[in-house]
Amino acid sequence: MSPRSSLPYALGLTTLASLAAAGPCDIYADGGTPCVAAHSTTRALYDSYQGPLYQVQRGSDDATTEITPISAGGIADASAQDSFCNGTTCLITVIYDQSGTGNDLTRAPPGGAASGPQPNGYDNLASATGAPVTLNGQKAYGVFISPGTGYRNDETTNVATGDEPEGMYAVFDGTHYNGGCCFDYGNAETNNLDTGNGHMEALYFGDNTFWGEGSGSGPWIMADLENGLFSGEDPDLNANDPTVTYRFLTSSLKGEPNHWAIRGGNAASGGLSTYYDGVRPSVPGYDPMSKEGAILLGIGGDNSISGQGTFYEGVVTSGYPSDDTEAQVQANIVSAGYATTSLTSGPAVNVGDTVSLHVTTPGYTGRYLAHSDSDINTQILTSSSSVSAKQSASWTVTTGLGNSACVSFESLDVPGSYIRHYDFVLQLAADDGSKQMHEDATFCPQAGLTGEGNSITAWGYPTRYIRHFNNEGYVATNGGPEDFDATRSFNQDVTFLVESALA
């Protein structure tokens, strides 16, 4: 049985224009199910909204600024962020609620499953530049969630509790996911603990199979209802919940007494399909529901922090939206024109070239990034160094193993082995074919933070840059919790001249 489309008719240009003039939350309000939370770092979700979308904090001086739409109802002013963050790192500190109810998202606190990676147990914040996109040709930034990153609000207003009806949607990157628990957006516990079955109602995206699953190998849109990821009534499998990998994915979840639905579609074209529409799961605790009304992003209800994904926009509504309302919202999302853009910047690092990475930190400029067996470090090399020493500091640039928009660095003298990070320490590792290896061996060159050369981010952890520290190689965050995250000389230590190979 194939999923049922809710938008079987073709939309004309006039209809598309009218939908583009109204934001998703205007459409929900017209349908009698107003937004009680509206979050997006890419655009305004109301046609008249011109307040802040999100706040960024830069690493150079910890100053913050708010990023607003270029005009009312418009796209985020990415140029303002780029100007503010030029020559330093930036993190997303607040994702503002556009609905007027004050349900902003900030750094998530520790919970029952895990304390976050920060010294105070809070979760990490996302890079402000980790998920660049364009909307109708204008640059904007999404929220790239790496494991350990999360946002939350435990003291919300007007969000459904108990068995009250609600709806929600989110636009995700359908190619960025894992099997960790849990990359969620939606309604959760207010105490950061697992308080029992039915105490959550949140969108989940990934390929976790510990609880329920859909057809194929995943990833799937599912519902995190606490103590279970559900794709339908059967707690184990809904064969009508398909594997979905749209680059821009619309995911939808809605629930009311003993009735809920999962829907999804391509956020760049077409309508929504229904993957489940029926009664609550056939295990105790989910009818009636016991929703608590917190809102989270990127983590599970008890702060489980091993999931990953990318979020561009999403809302939570009061009341159970109709399929027709959701069809109009989907058409509005399509009209926003989400598209990919370059993940790299600065001097070109070209696939096929053989290069050496020359340190630029004053006092260390005779050093190059090299390997000693599996250890990645910096070594002093000159024209008179041995051939083997020069080869150890020479790397073939390949298409990124985990993302073709970035690159990987293959050892010249140990073909088939690549620079990768493991527990944020760089090492030389043979390609074992695993998804994790491929992601950890993928890096995205950026314009150097010092104004020369390149600074090179880890694709899966875009707050982290290849850094030499005490002559060893790491992927480091500016001001993070580890010794190698120290702010002193950070910009210099993460800036390299990508030169023709020594060997």
N, C-alpha and C positions, 0 to 999 in steps of 0.2 A: 504494500500500500504506500503510495507516494504522499509526501506532505501536501496539505491543502493550501493553495494560495488564497490570500485575503484580498488581493488587488488584481482581479482578472481583467480589468479594463485598461486600455491605454490612456495615459494622461496627456492631454493636449498642452500646448505651450501656454495658453492662458491660465490653465489650472496650475501648472508648475510655477508660473510667475506669482500667482496669488499665494501659493504655499510658501514660496521663498520669502514673501513679504511678512508672513506670520511665523514666529518662532515655534518650536515644539511645545513649549508651555502655553502659548496662546491657543494652540490647537487642543491641547488637553483641557484647558479651561472651557473652551467652547463645547467640548464633549461632556462637561459636567464632572470631570475628574481632575481638578487642578493640581499642579505641581506643589509639593510641600518641600522639595529639595531639588535644586537644579545646579549641576556641577559641570563645568567645562573649562579647559584651558585653551580651547581653540576658537570659540565663538560665543556670542550672546545667544541665549535660548529663549528670549522674549524679543519681540520686534522693537520694543522701546528701551530695552536695557542698555545702559551705558555706564554702569558701575564697574567695580573691579571684578575681574575674572579670577585672578590668582595673584599671590605675592611671591617674589623671589628674594633670596638673600645671597649676596656675593661673598666669596671667600676672602677677598683682599682686606675688607674692613668690617664685615658682618652687617653692612648697611642693607636695608630692604627697600623695595619699591613695589607698587601695585601695577599690574598689567591690565589695561582696560581694552574694550573694543576700539577699533579705529574710529567708528561712528556708532550711533545707537543701533542696536540689533545686528552689529557687524562682526567681522573677524577680529581676533586678538591682534594687538599692535606688537608684532614680533620684533619690529625694528627698535622699539623702546627697550625691550629686553636685551637685544643684541648690543645696543649702545651701553646699557647699564652694566652688562656682564663682560664687556670687552676687556681682554687681557687677564681675566680671572675666571674662577669657577662660580657657578650659581646653582642653588637648590630651590625647589618649590616648597615653600613653608606653609602656605595656606591655599586651599582651593575654596573660593567663596561660593556661598549659596546665593543664586540669583533670584530665588523665589520671594525674598523678603522675610522669611521666617527665621533667618539667622543660623541655619543648619550648615555652617562652614565645616570643612574637613581640615584637621591639623595632624601633626605627628602622633601616631598611635602609641598609647601607653602599653606597658607590659601586661600580660594576661596569664590565664591558667596553663596554656600550652607552652608558652615561651616568653622569656624576657627578650626584648629587642637587642640589637647589637650595640647600642650606645651604652656608655657607662652607667647611665641612670635607668637602663632597661627599656627605654623607649626605642621605637623602630627607627630605621633610617629614613631620610627624606630622598625624594627622587631628584635626579638631575633635571635642571630646567631646559637642557638642550638635548636630552637623550632620545627624543621621539619627534624629529622635525617632519612636518607634512605641509601640503598646500591645500587650501580650500578655495576653489575657483581661481587658482593661480596665485593666491596670496599666502605667504609663509605663516605658519603657526607651529606651536609645539604641543604634543601630547604629554602624558604622564607615563614614563617607562618604569614599571615596577620590577625591580630585581628581588630575589629572595632576601628577606630581612627588611624590606621597605613596606610601610603601611601608613594609612591615614584613617582617622576615626573621629566621631562626635558621639559621646555618650549622653549628652544632655540636649536632646533635640526638641523641637516644637511641632506638633500636629502630625507626626509620623505615626502610622498605624501601630496599635498594640493589640494584644489578645487575638481575637479572630476577625478584627476589622479588615475590610477590603482595602487593597492597594495594588498599584502597578508600578513597574519600573522598566526602563530600558537603558542600555549602554552601547556605545560604539567602541569596539575593541579592535586590536590588531589580531586577525585570525591566524597569523603565522607565528606569533610570539606566545608561547605557553610551555607548561611542563606538567608533570604528574604530581607536583607537590601540593600540599594542602595549605591554604586554599586561596586562589586568586578570585576574590569575590567583590561584588559591589551590591550594597543593599542593606536590608534591615537585620539588626543583630542585637545581642545582649548588651545591656547597659553597664555591666560590671566586668566585662572582658573575661568572663568565665563561661564554661559549658554548663548551662543551667537546665539542659534536658531537651528531649525531642520536641520539635515544633517551636522552639524559641528563636528561630531565625527564619527569614525569607529573603534570600539574596541570590542574585545571579552568580553562577560559577562558570568559568571557562577553562578548559584544560583536558588532559587525557588521564586523569586519575581514575583507577578502576577498583580501588579498595572497597567502595560502596557500590553505587550504581554505575551504569554506563549506557551508551547508545550503540548504534550499529557501526561496523567498521572498527578502525583502530584509534579513532579520535583525532583531534580534540572535539569535545561536545559542549553545547550549551546545556547546563543542568541547573538545578535549584539546590542551594545549600540551605536545608531546613533544620540544621543542627543534628549531629550524629548520623548524617547521611547526605550524600549527593544523589539527588533523584532526577531521573529522566522521565518518569511517569508513575503510574499507580504501582506497578511491580517494583519492589525496592532494588532489584538486581539489573533488569534490562528493559529498555524500550527500543525495540527494533525500528521504530519510526522516528527516533531521534538521530539524525544523520551526523556523520563526521563532516565538519564545516571548516574550511580553511580560506575563506575570503580574506583578502588583505585588509579590507575594512569590513567589519562584521557588525551588523545590528543584532543585538540579542535582547529578548523581551521576556519578562516574567510577570505574572499577575495572579492574585489569589483572593478568594472570598470564602465564606463558609462552605467547607467540603467541596471546593471547586478551585482548580488552578490550571494554568496553561503556560507552556513554553513556546516561544515563537522566534524566528530568526530569518535573516536574509542578508544579501549583499548590500552594504551601506553605500556602494557606489552606483548601483543600478537595480531596477526591478522592485518587486514587492516583498512582503513577508510571507513565510510559510509557517504553518502550525505543526509543531513537532509533538505536542501533547495537549489535550484539552479534556479534562475529566476530573474524577474525584481525587481526594487526597491519597497519599501512599497507604498501602494496605498493611501497615504496622502501627502499633499503638503510639499515641502521643502527637499525632498530626491532625486529628479531627476531634475537637476544635484545636486551632493553632493557639500558641501562647507567645506571640511576637512581643518584643520588648521595646523596639523603636529607636535603638541606636542606628547610626549609619556608618559603614566602613567601606574602605577601598583597598584591595590588594592583599588582604589577610582574612583568616577565619575568625569566627566569633570569639574564640578564646585566645586570639592573637597567634594562631599557628601561622608561621611566616616563611614557609618554603615554596610558596607559589610564585609564579612570574607571569607577567602579561603587560599589555599597554592599553591605557584608557584615554579616550579623547573627549567624550561627553556622556552624560547620563542624568536621569531624573528619577525621582520617586513621587508617586501621585497619591492623593487621597481618593479612594474609591477605585472600582474595578473598571478599567478603560474598555470600551467596546473595540471590536476588531476594526470597525470603520475608522475610529479615531486613530488607532495605531497605524492603519494604512496611510492616513494623511500625514502622520508624523514621519513614517518611513519615506514618503515622497519628499518631505521637507529635508530629511537627512540626505537623500540622493541629490537634491538641488543644491546642497552645500558644496558639492564637488570635491570630496576628499580625494587626494592623490598623493603619491609618493614624491619625495624629493631626495636630494643627495644626503647621505649620512657622513660624508667626508668633506673636508675643506683644507685650505692651505696649499702648500706646494704639492704637486701631484706625486702620489706613490703608485707607480704603474705596475699592474700585473705583468709578470714575465721578466721584470728587471731583477738583477741581483744587486743587493744593497748592503751597506753597513750603516749602523745607527751610532752616530758620533755624539758623545756627551757634550753639552754646552755649559754646564755649571762651572763658574770660574774656579780655577785651581784643579779641575778634573778634566780639562779639555783634551788631554792626551788619551782618554779612555774611550772604548767602544763597547757596545753591548755584545757579549759573546757567551759561549758556554764552555764549562769544564765538565765533561761527561753530561749528566742531566741538569747540572746547576747552571742557571742563567745569572751572569754577573757582568761587571765591567772589567776590562783588562787594558793595560797600557800597551798600545801597539804603534809601531812606526814602520817606515818603509823597509827597515832592516830586520823586522821581525820574521820569524820562520814562516814558511808557507802554511804549515799546520795551524799556527796561531792565527794567521790571517783568515784561514778558512773557517775557524771557529767563530769568527765575528762577521761572517758573510751569510746573507740570507736571500733566498729566492722568494720574491713576492708572488703569492698565488691568490686566486679568487677565494674570498672568505669561506672557510669550511662550513661555518654555521649561518652565514648570511652573505649572499653574493654581492651585496652593495658595499661590503667592506673587504678586508684582506686578511690573509694569514701569512706567516713568515716561516718558510721551510728551511731547515738547516742545509747549507751547501755541502758539508762534509758528512752529514748523516741523513741522506735522502729518505723521505717518508716520515721524518720527525719534525715537529713544529714547536715554536714557542707557545706555551699555554700557561694559564694560571691555575693553581690548585691551592685552596685556602689562601688565595691572594698572593701566593709566592710564585714567581715565574720559574718554569722548568722546561727542559727539552723533553718532549714525550712523543713516542710513536703514535701515529694515527690508528686508533683501535676501532674506528668506524662508528663510535657511539655519538648520540646527539649531544651529550654533555661535553665530550672531548671537542667536538666540532665547535660548539658555542664558546668554550673556554679558550680556543685557539684562534678566535676571530677578533680582529682589532680594527678600529676606525680612525685613521689619521685625521687630525684637525689642524687648523692653523696654530702654530706654536704660541703658548701662553706668554712667552717673553717677547713676541713680535717677530721671531725668526724661526725657521725650520718647522717641525711638526711636534705637536703633543698627541699621543696616541691612546685613545680610550679603549677599554675592554668592551666589546659589543654588548655582552650580557649584563655589564655593570658600568653604565656610562658615567657614573660619578667617579670611576677609578681610571687612572692613567698609568701606563708603563712608567716606572720610576726606578732610578738607582738610588739606593740608600745604604750607606756604609759599604758601597761597591757591590751590593747584591741587588737582584732584580725583583720587583714587586709590581702589583697593580694597587695603587694607593689613592685614597680619598683625601682631599685637602682638609685637614683638621679632623680626620676620623679617629676612631678609638685605638688604633694600633700605633706602635712606635714609629713605623715607617710611613704613617699618615701625617707626620709633623708638618706644621705650616712653614717652618723655617726653610727657605730656599726651595719651596715646593715648585714654583713656576719654572725655575732653572732646572731642577732635577727631572722634570717631566718633559723637557724640551730637547729634542734631538735633531741633528742635521742628518737627513736621509741622503746618503752619498753613494756614489758608485762603489761597488764592493771592493774591499781591500784585496781579495783573492780573485 
